[in-house]
Amino acid sequence: MSAAAANRRTALLAASVAAGMVGLAYASVPLYRLFCQVTGFGGTPMVAADAAATPEPVAGTSIRVRFDGNVRRGMPWDFRPAERFVDLPLGERRMAFYHARNTSDAPVTGVATFNVTPEAAGRYFVKIQCFCFNEQTLQPGEAVEMPVIYYVDPAIRDDPDASRIKEITLSYSFFPVEAPTEPAGIRATGMAAIAAGRR
C-alpha cells in the first residue's frame, strides 16, 4: 500500500470516528433519559411500557403524592399543580393536572423536566402519560391544563430502601425553548384536548 493510500485510509478512519463521536453526543441525552425512565435512576419516574398492564389497587395501603411546579427565572409563565397533594392506594391509577399560563404579550415555548423525591421512590412512581420533554407553546395570555396519568407500584412495599416511604414528591420544572421545532400552539392545544377528553 502506497503512502498516499495509507494516508487516505487513516483520514477516512479518523473522519468516521469523529462522526461517530458527534452522533453519540447527540444520542446521549435521549439515551440517558430512556435509561432513567426504564430504571428509575436518579429519581426519574418509570414510564409504563403497557398502560393496560397496570397493577390492581391494594386495599388498605395509602401513600401521599405531593406535586410541585416551577419555571426557570425569567420565563413569563405561571405554572403550578391544580392540587398540592393526594392520598391514594398503591397501584391505583390517578390523573393529576398542572395549570400553565403565559403572562407575557408574546408566544412562549417551554419544555419540562421532572424528578421524584425521595430518589428511592423513582423506580416505583410510574407515569403512563405526561407532558414532559414535549415542547409546549402558549400564546399571549393563553392558559392550558396539562395532565399526568400515574400510579405508585405496590412493589415499593417489598424494597427495603423504599418500603418506609410515606410521601413522594413529583416535581416539574419548565425551561424556555429559544428555537421551537413546531408551530406555535400545537403541543399545548393537544395536551388541553387530552385533558378535556379524559376528565
Beta strands, then each sheet from edge to edge (+ up, - down):
strand 1: 46-47
strand 2: 63-71
strand 3: 77-81
strand 4: 85-88
strand 5: 94-102
strand 6: 108-117
strand 7: 125-129
strand 8: 136-138
strand 9: 143-152
strand 10: 167-176
sheet 1: 1+ 7+ 9- 5+ 3-
sheet 2: 4+ 2- 10- 6+ 8-
end
